[in-house]
Amino acid sequence: MLFKYEEALEKLDIGYIDFMLLHHPGARDVEAYKVMEQYVANGKIKSIGFSNWADAHGVSSAQLILRWDIQNGVIVMPGSSNPEHIK
């Protein structure tokens, strides 16, 4: 992950990446996401996220995000403008 990121910066001739997604579930997801978090902390990536995970895990993206946050000690205050989603 570290090598590919530096390679991308060099090929694109830029100082940082605005938005980077972890695109698919795999065996080293947590490790890859933690590396991405380090790059955010260093200002080399501005925003990170993930896509194409809900079907692979049998849950919605919102459920996956909430679970990850709770497991990592993040205080979560979910909300919605849709009353059905709040239930």
C-alpha positions in Angstrom: 0.0 0.0 0.0 2.8 2.5 0.9 4.7 1.8 -2.3 1.6 2.1 -4.5 0.6 5.4 -3.0 4.0 7.0 -3.5 4.0 5.6 -7.0 0.6 7.2 -7.7 1.8 10.6 -6.4 4.9 10.4 -8.6 2.9 9.4 -11.8 0.3 12.1 -11.2 2.9 14.7 -10.3 0.9 15.9 -7.3 1.6 16.5 -3.6 -1.5 14.9 -2.2 -4.6 12.8 -3.2 -7.9 14.5 -2.6 -10.0 11.4 -2.1 -9.1 7.7 -1.9 -11.4 4.7 -1.7 -10.8 1.2 -0.5 -12.8 -0.4 -3.2 -13.3 -4.1 -2.3 -13.3 -6.3 0.8 -10.1 -8.4 1.2 -7.8 -10.1 3.6 -5.7 -7.0 4.5 -8.5 -4.4 4.6 -7.8 -3.2 8.2 -4.1 -2.9 7.5 -4.8 -1.0 4.2 -7.3 1.3 5.9 -4.9 2.1 8.8 -2.2 3.0 6.2 -4.7 5.3 4.5 -5.4 6.9 7.9 -1.7 7.6 8.4 -1.6 9.4 5.1 -4.6 11.5 6.1 -2.8 12.4 9.4 0.3 13.4 7.3 -1.8 15.5 4.9 -1.0 13.3 1.9 -4.7 12.2 1.5 -7.5 14.6 2.3 -10.4 12.2 2.6 -10.8 8.4 2.7 -13.7 6.0 2.4 -14.8 2.6 1.1 -17.2 1.3 -1.6 -18.7 -2.0 -2.7 -18.8 -3.5 0.8 -22.4 -3.9 1.8 -23.2 -6.9 -0.5 -20.0 -8.7 0.5 -20.8 -8.5 4.2 -24.6 -8.8 4.0 -25.2 -5.4 5.6 -25.8 -1.8 4.4 -22.9 0.6 4.1 -24.4 2.6 7.1 -24.4 -0.5 9.3 -20.8 -1.3 8.3 -19.6 2.2 9.1 -21.4 2.2 12.4 -20.0 -1.2 13.4 -16.4 -0.1 12.5 -16.8 3.1 14.4 -18.1 1.4 17.5 -15.4 -1.3 17.4 -12.7 1.4 17.1 -14.0 3.5 20.0 -15.5 6.2 17.9 -18.5 7.9 19.5 -21.4 7.6 17.1 -24.4 9.9 16.9 -26.4 8.7 13.9 -29.2 10.7 12.5 -31.6 10.9 9.6 -34.1 13.2 8.1 -36.3 10.2 7.3 -38.4 9.1 10.3 -38.5 5.5 9.0 -34.7 5.3 9.1 -34.7 6.6 12.7 -36.8 3.6 13.8 
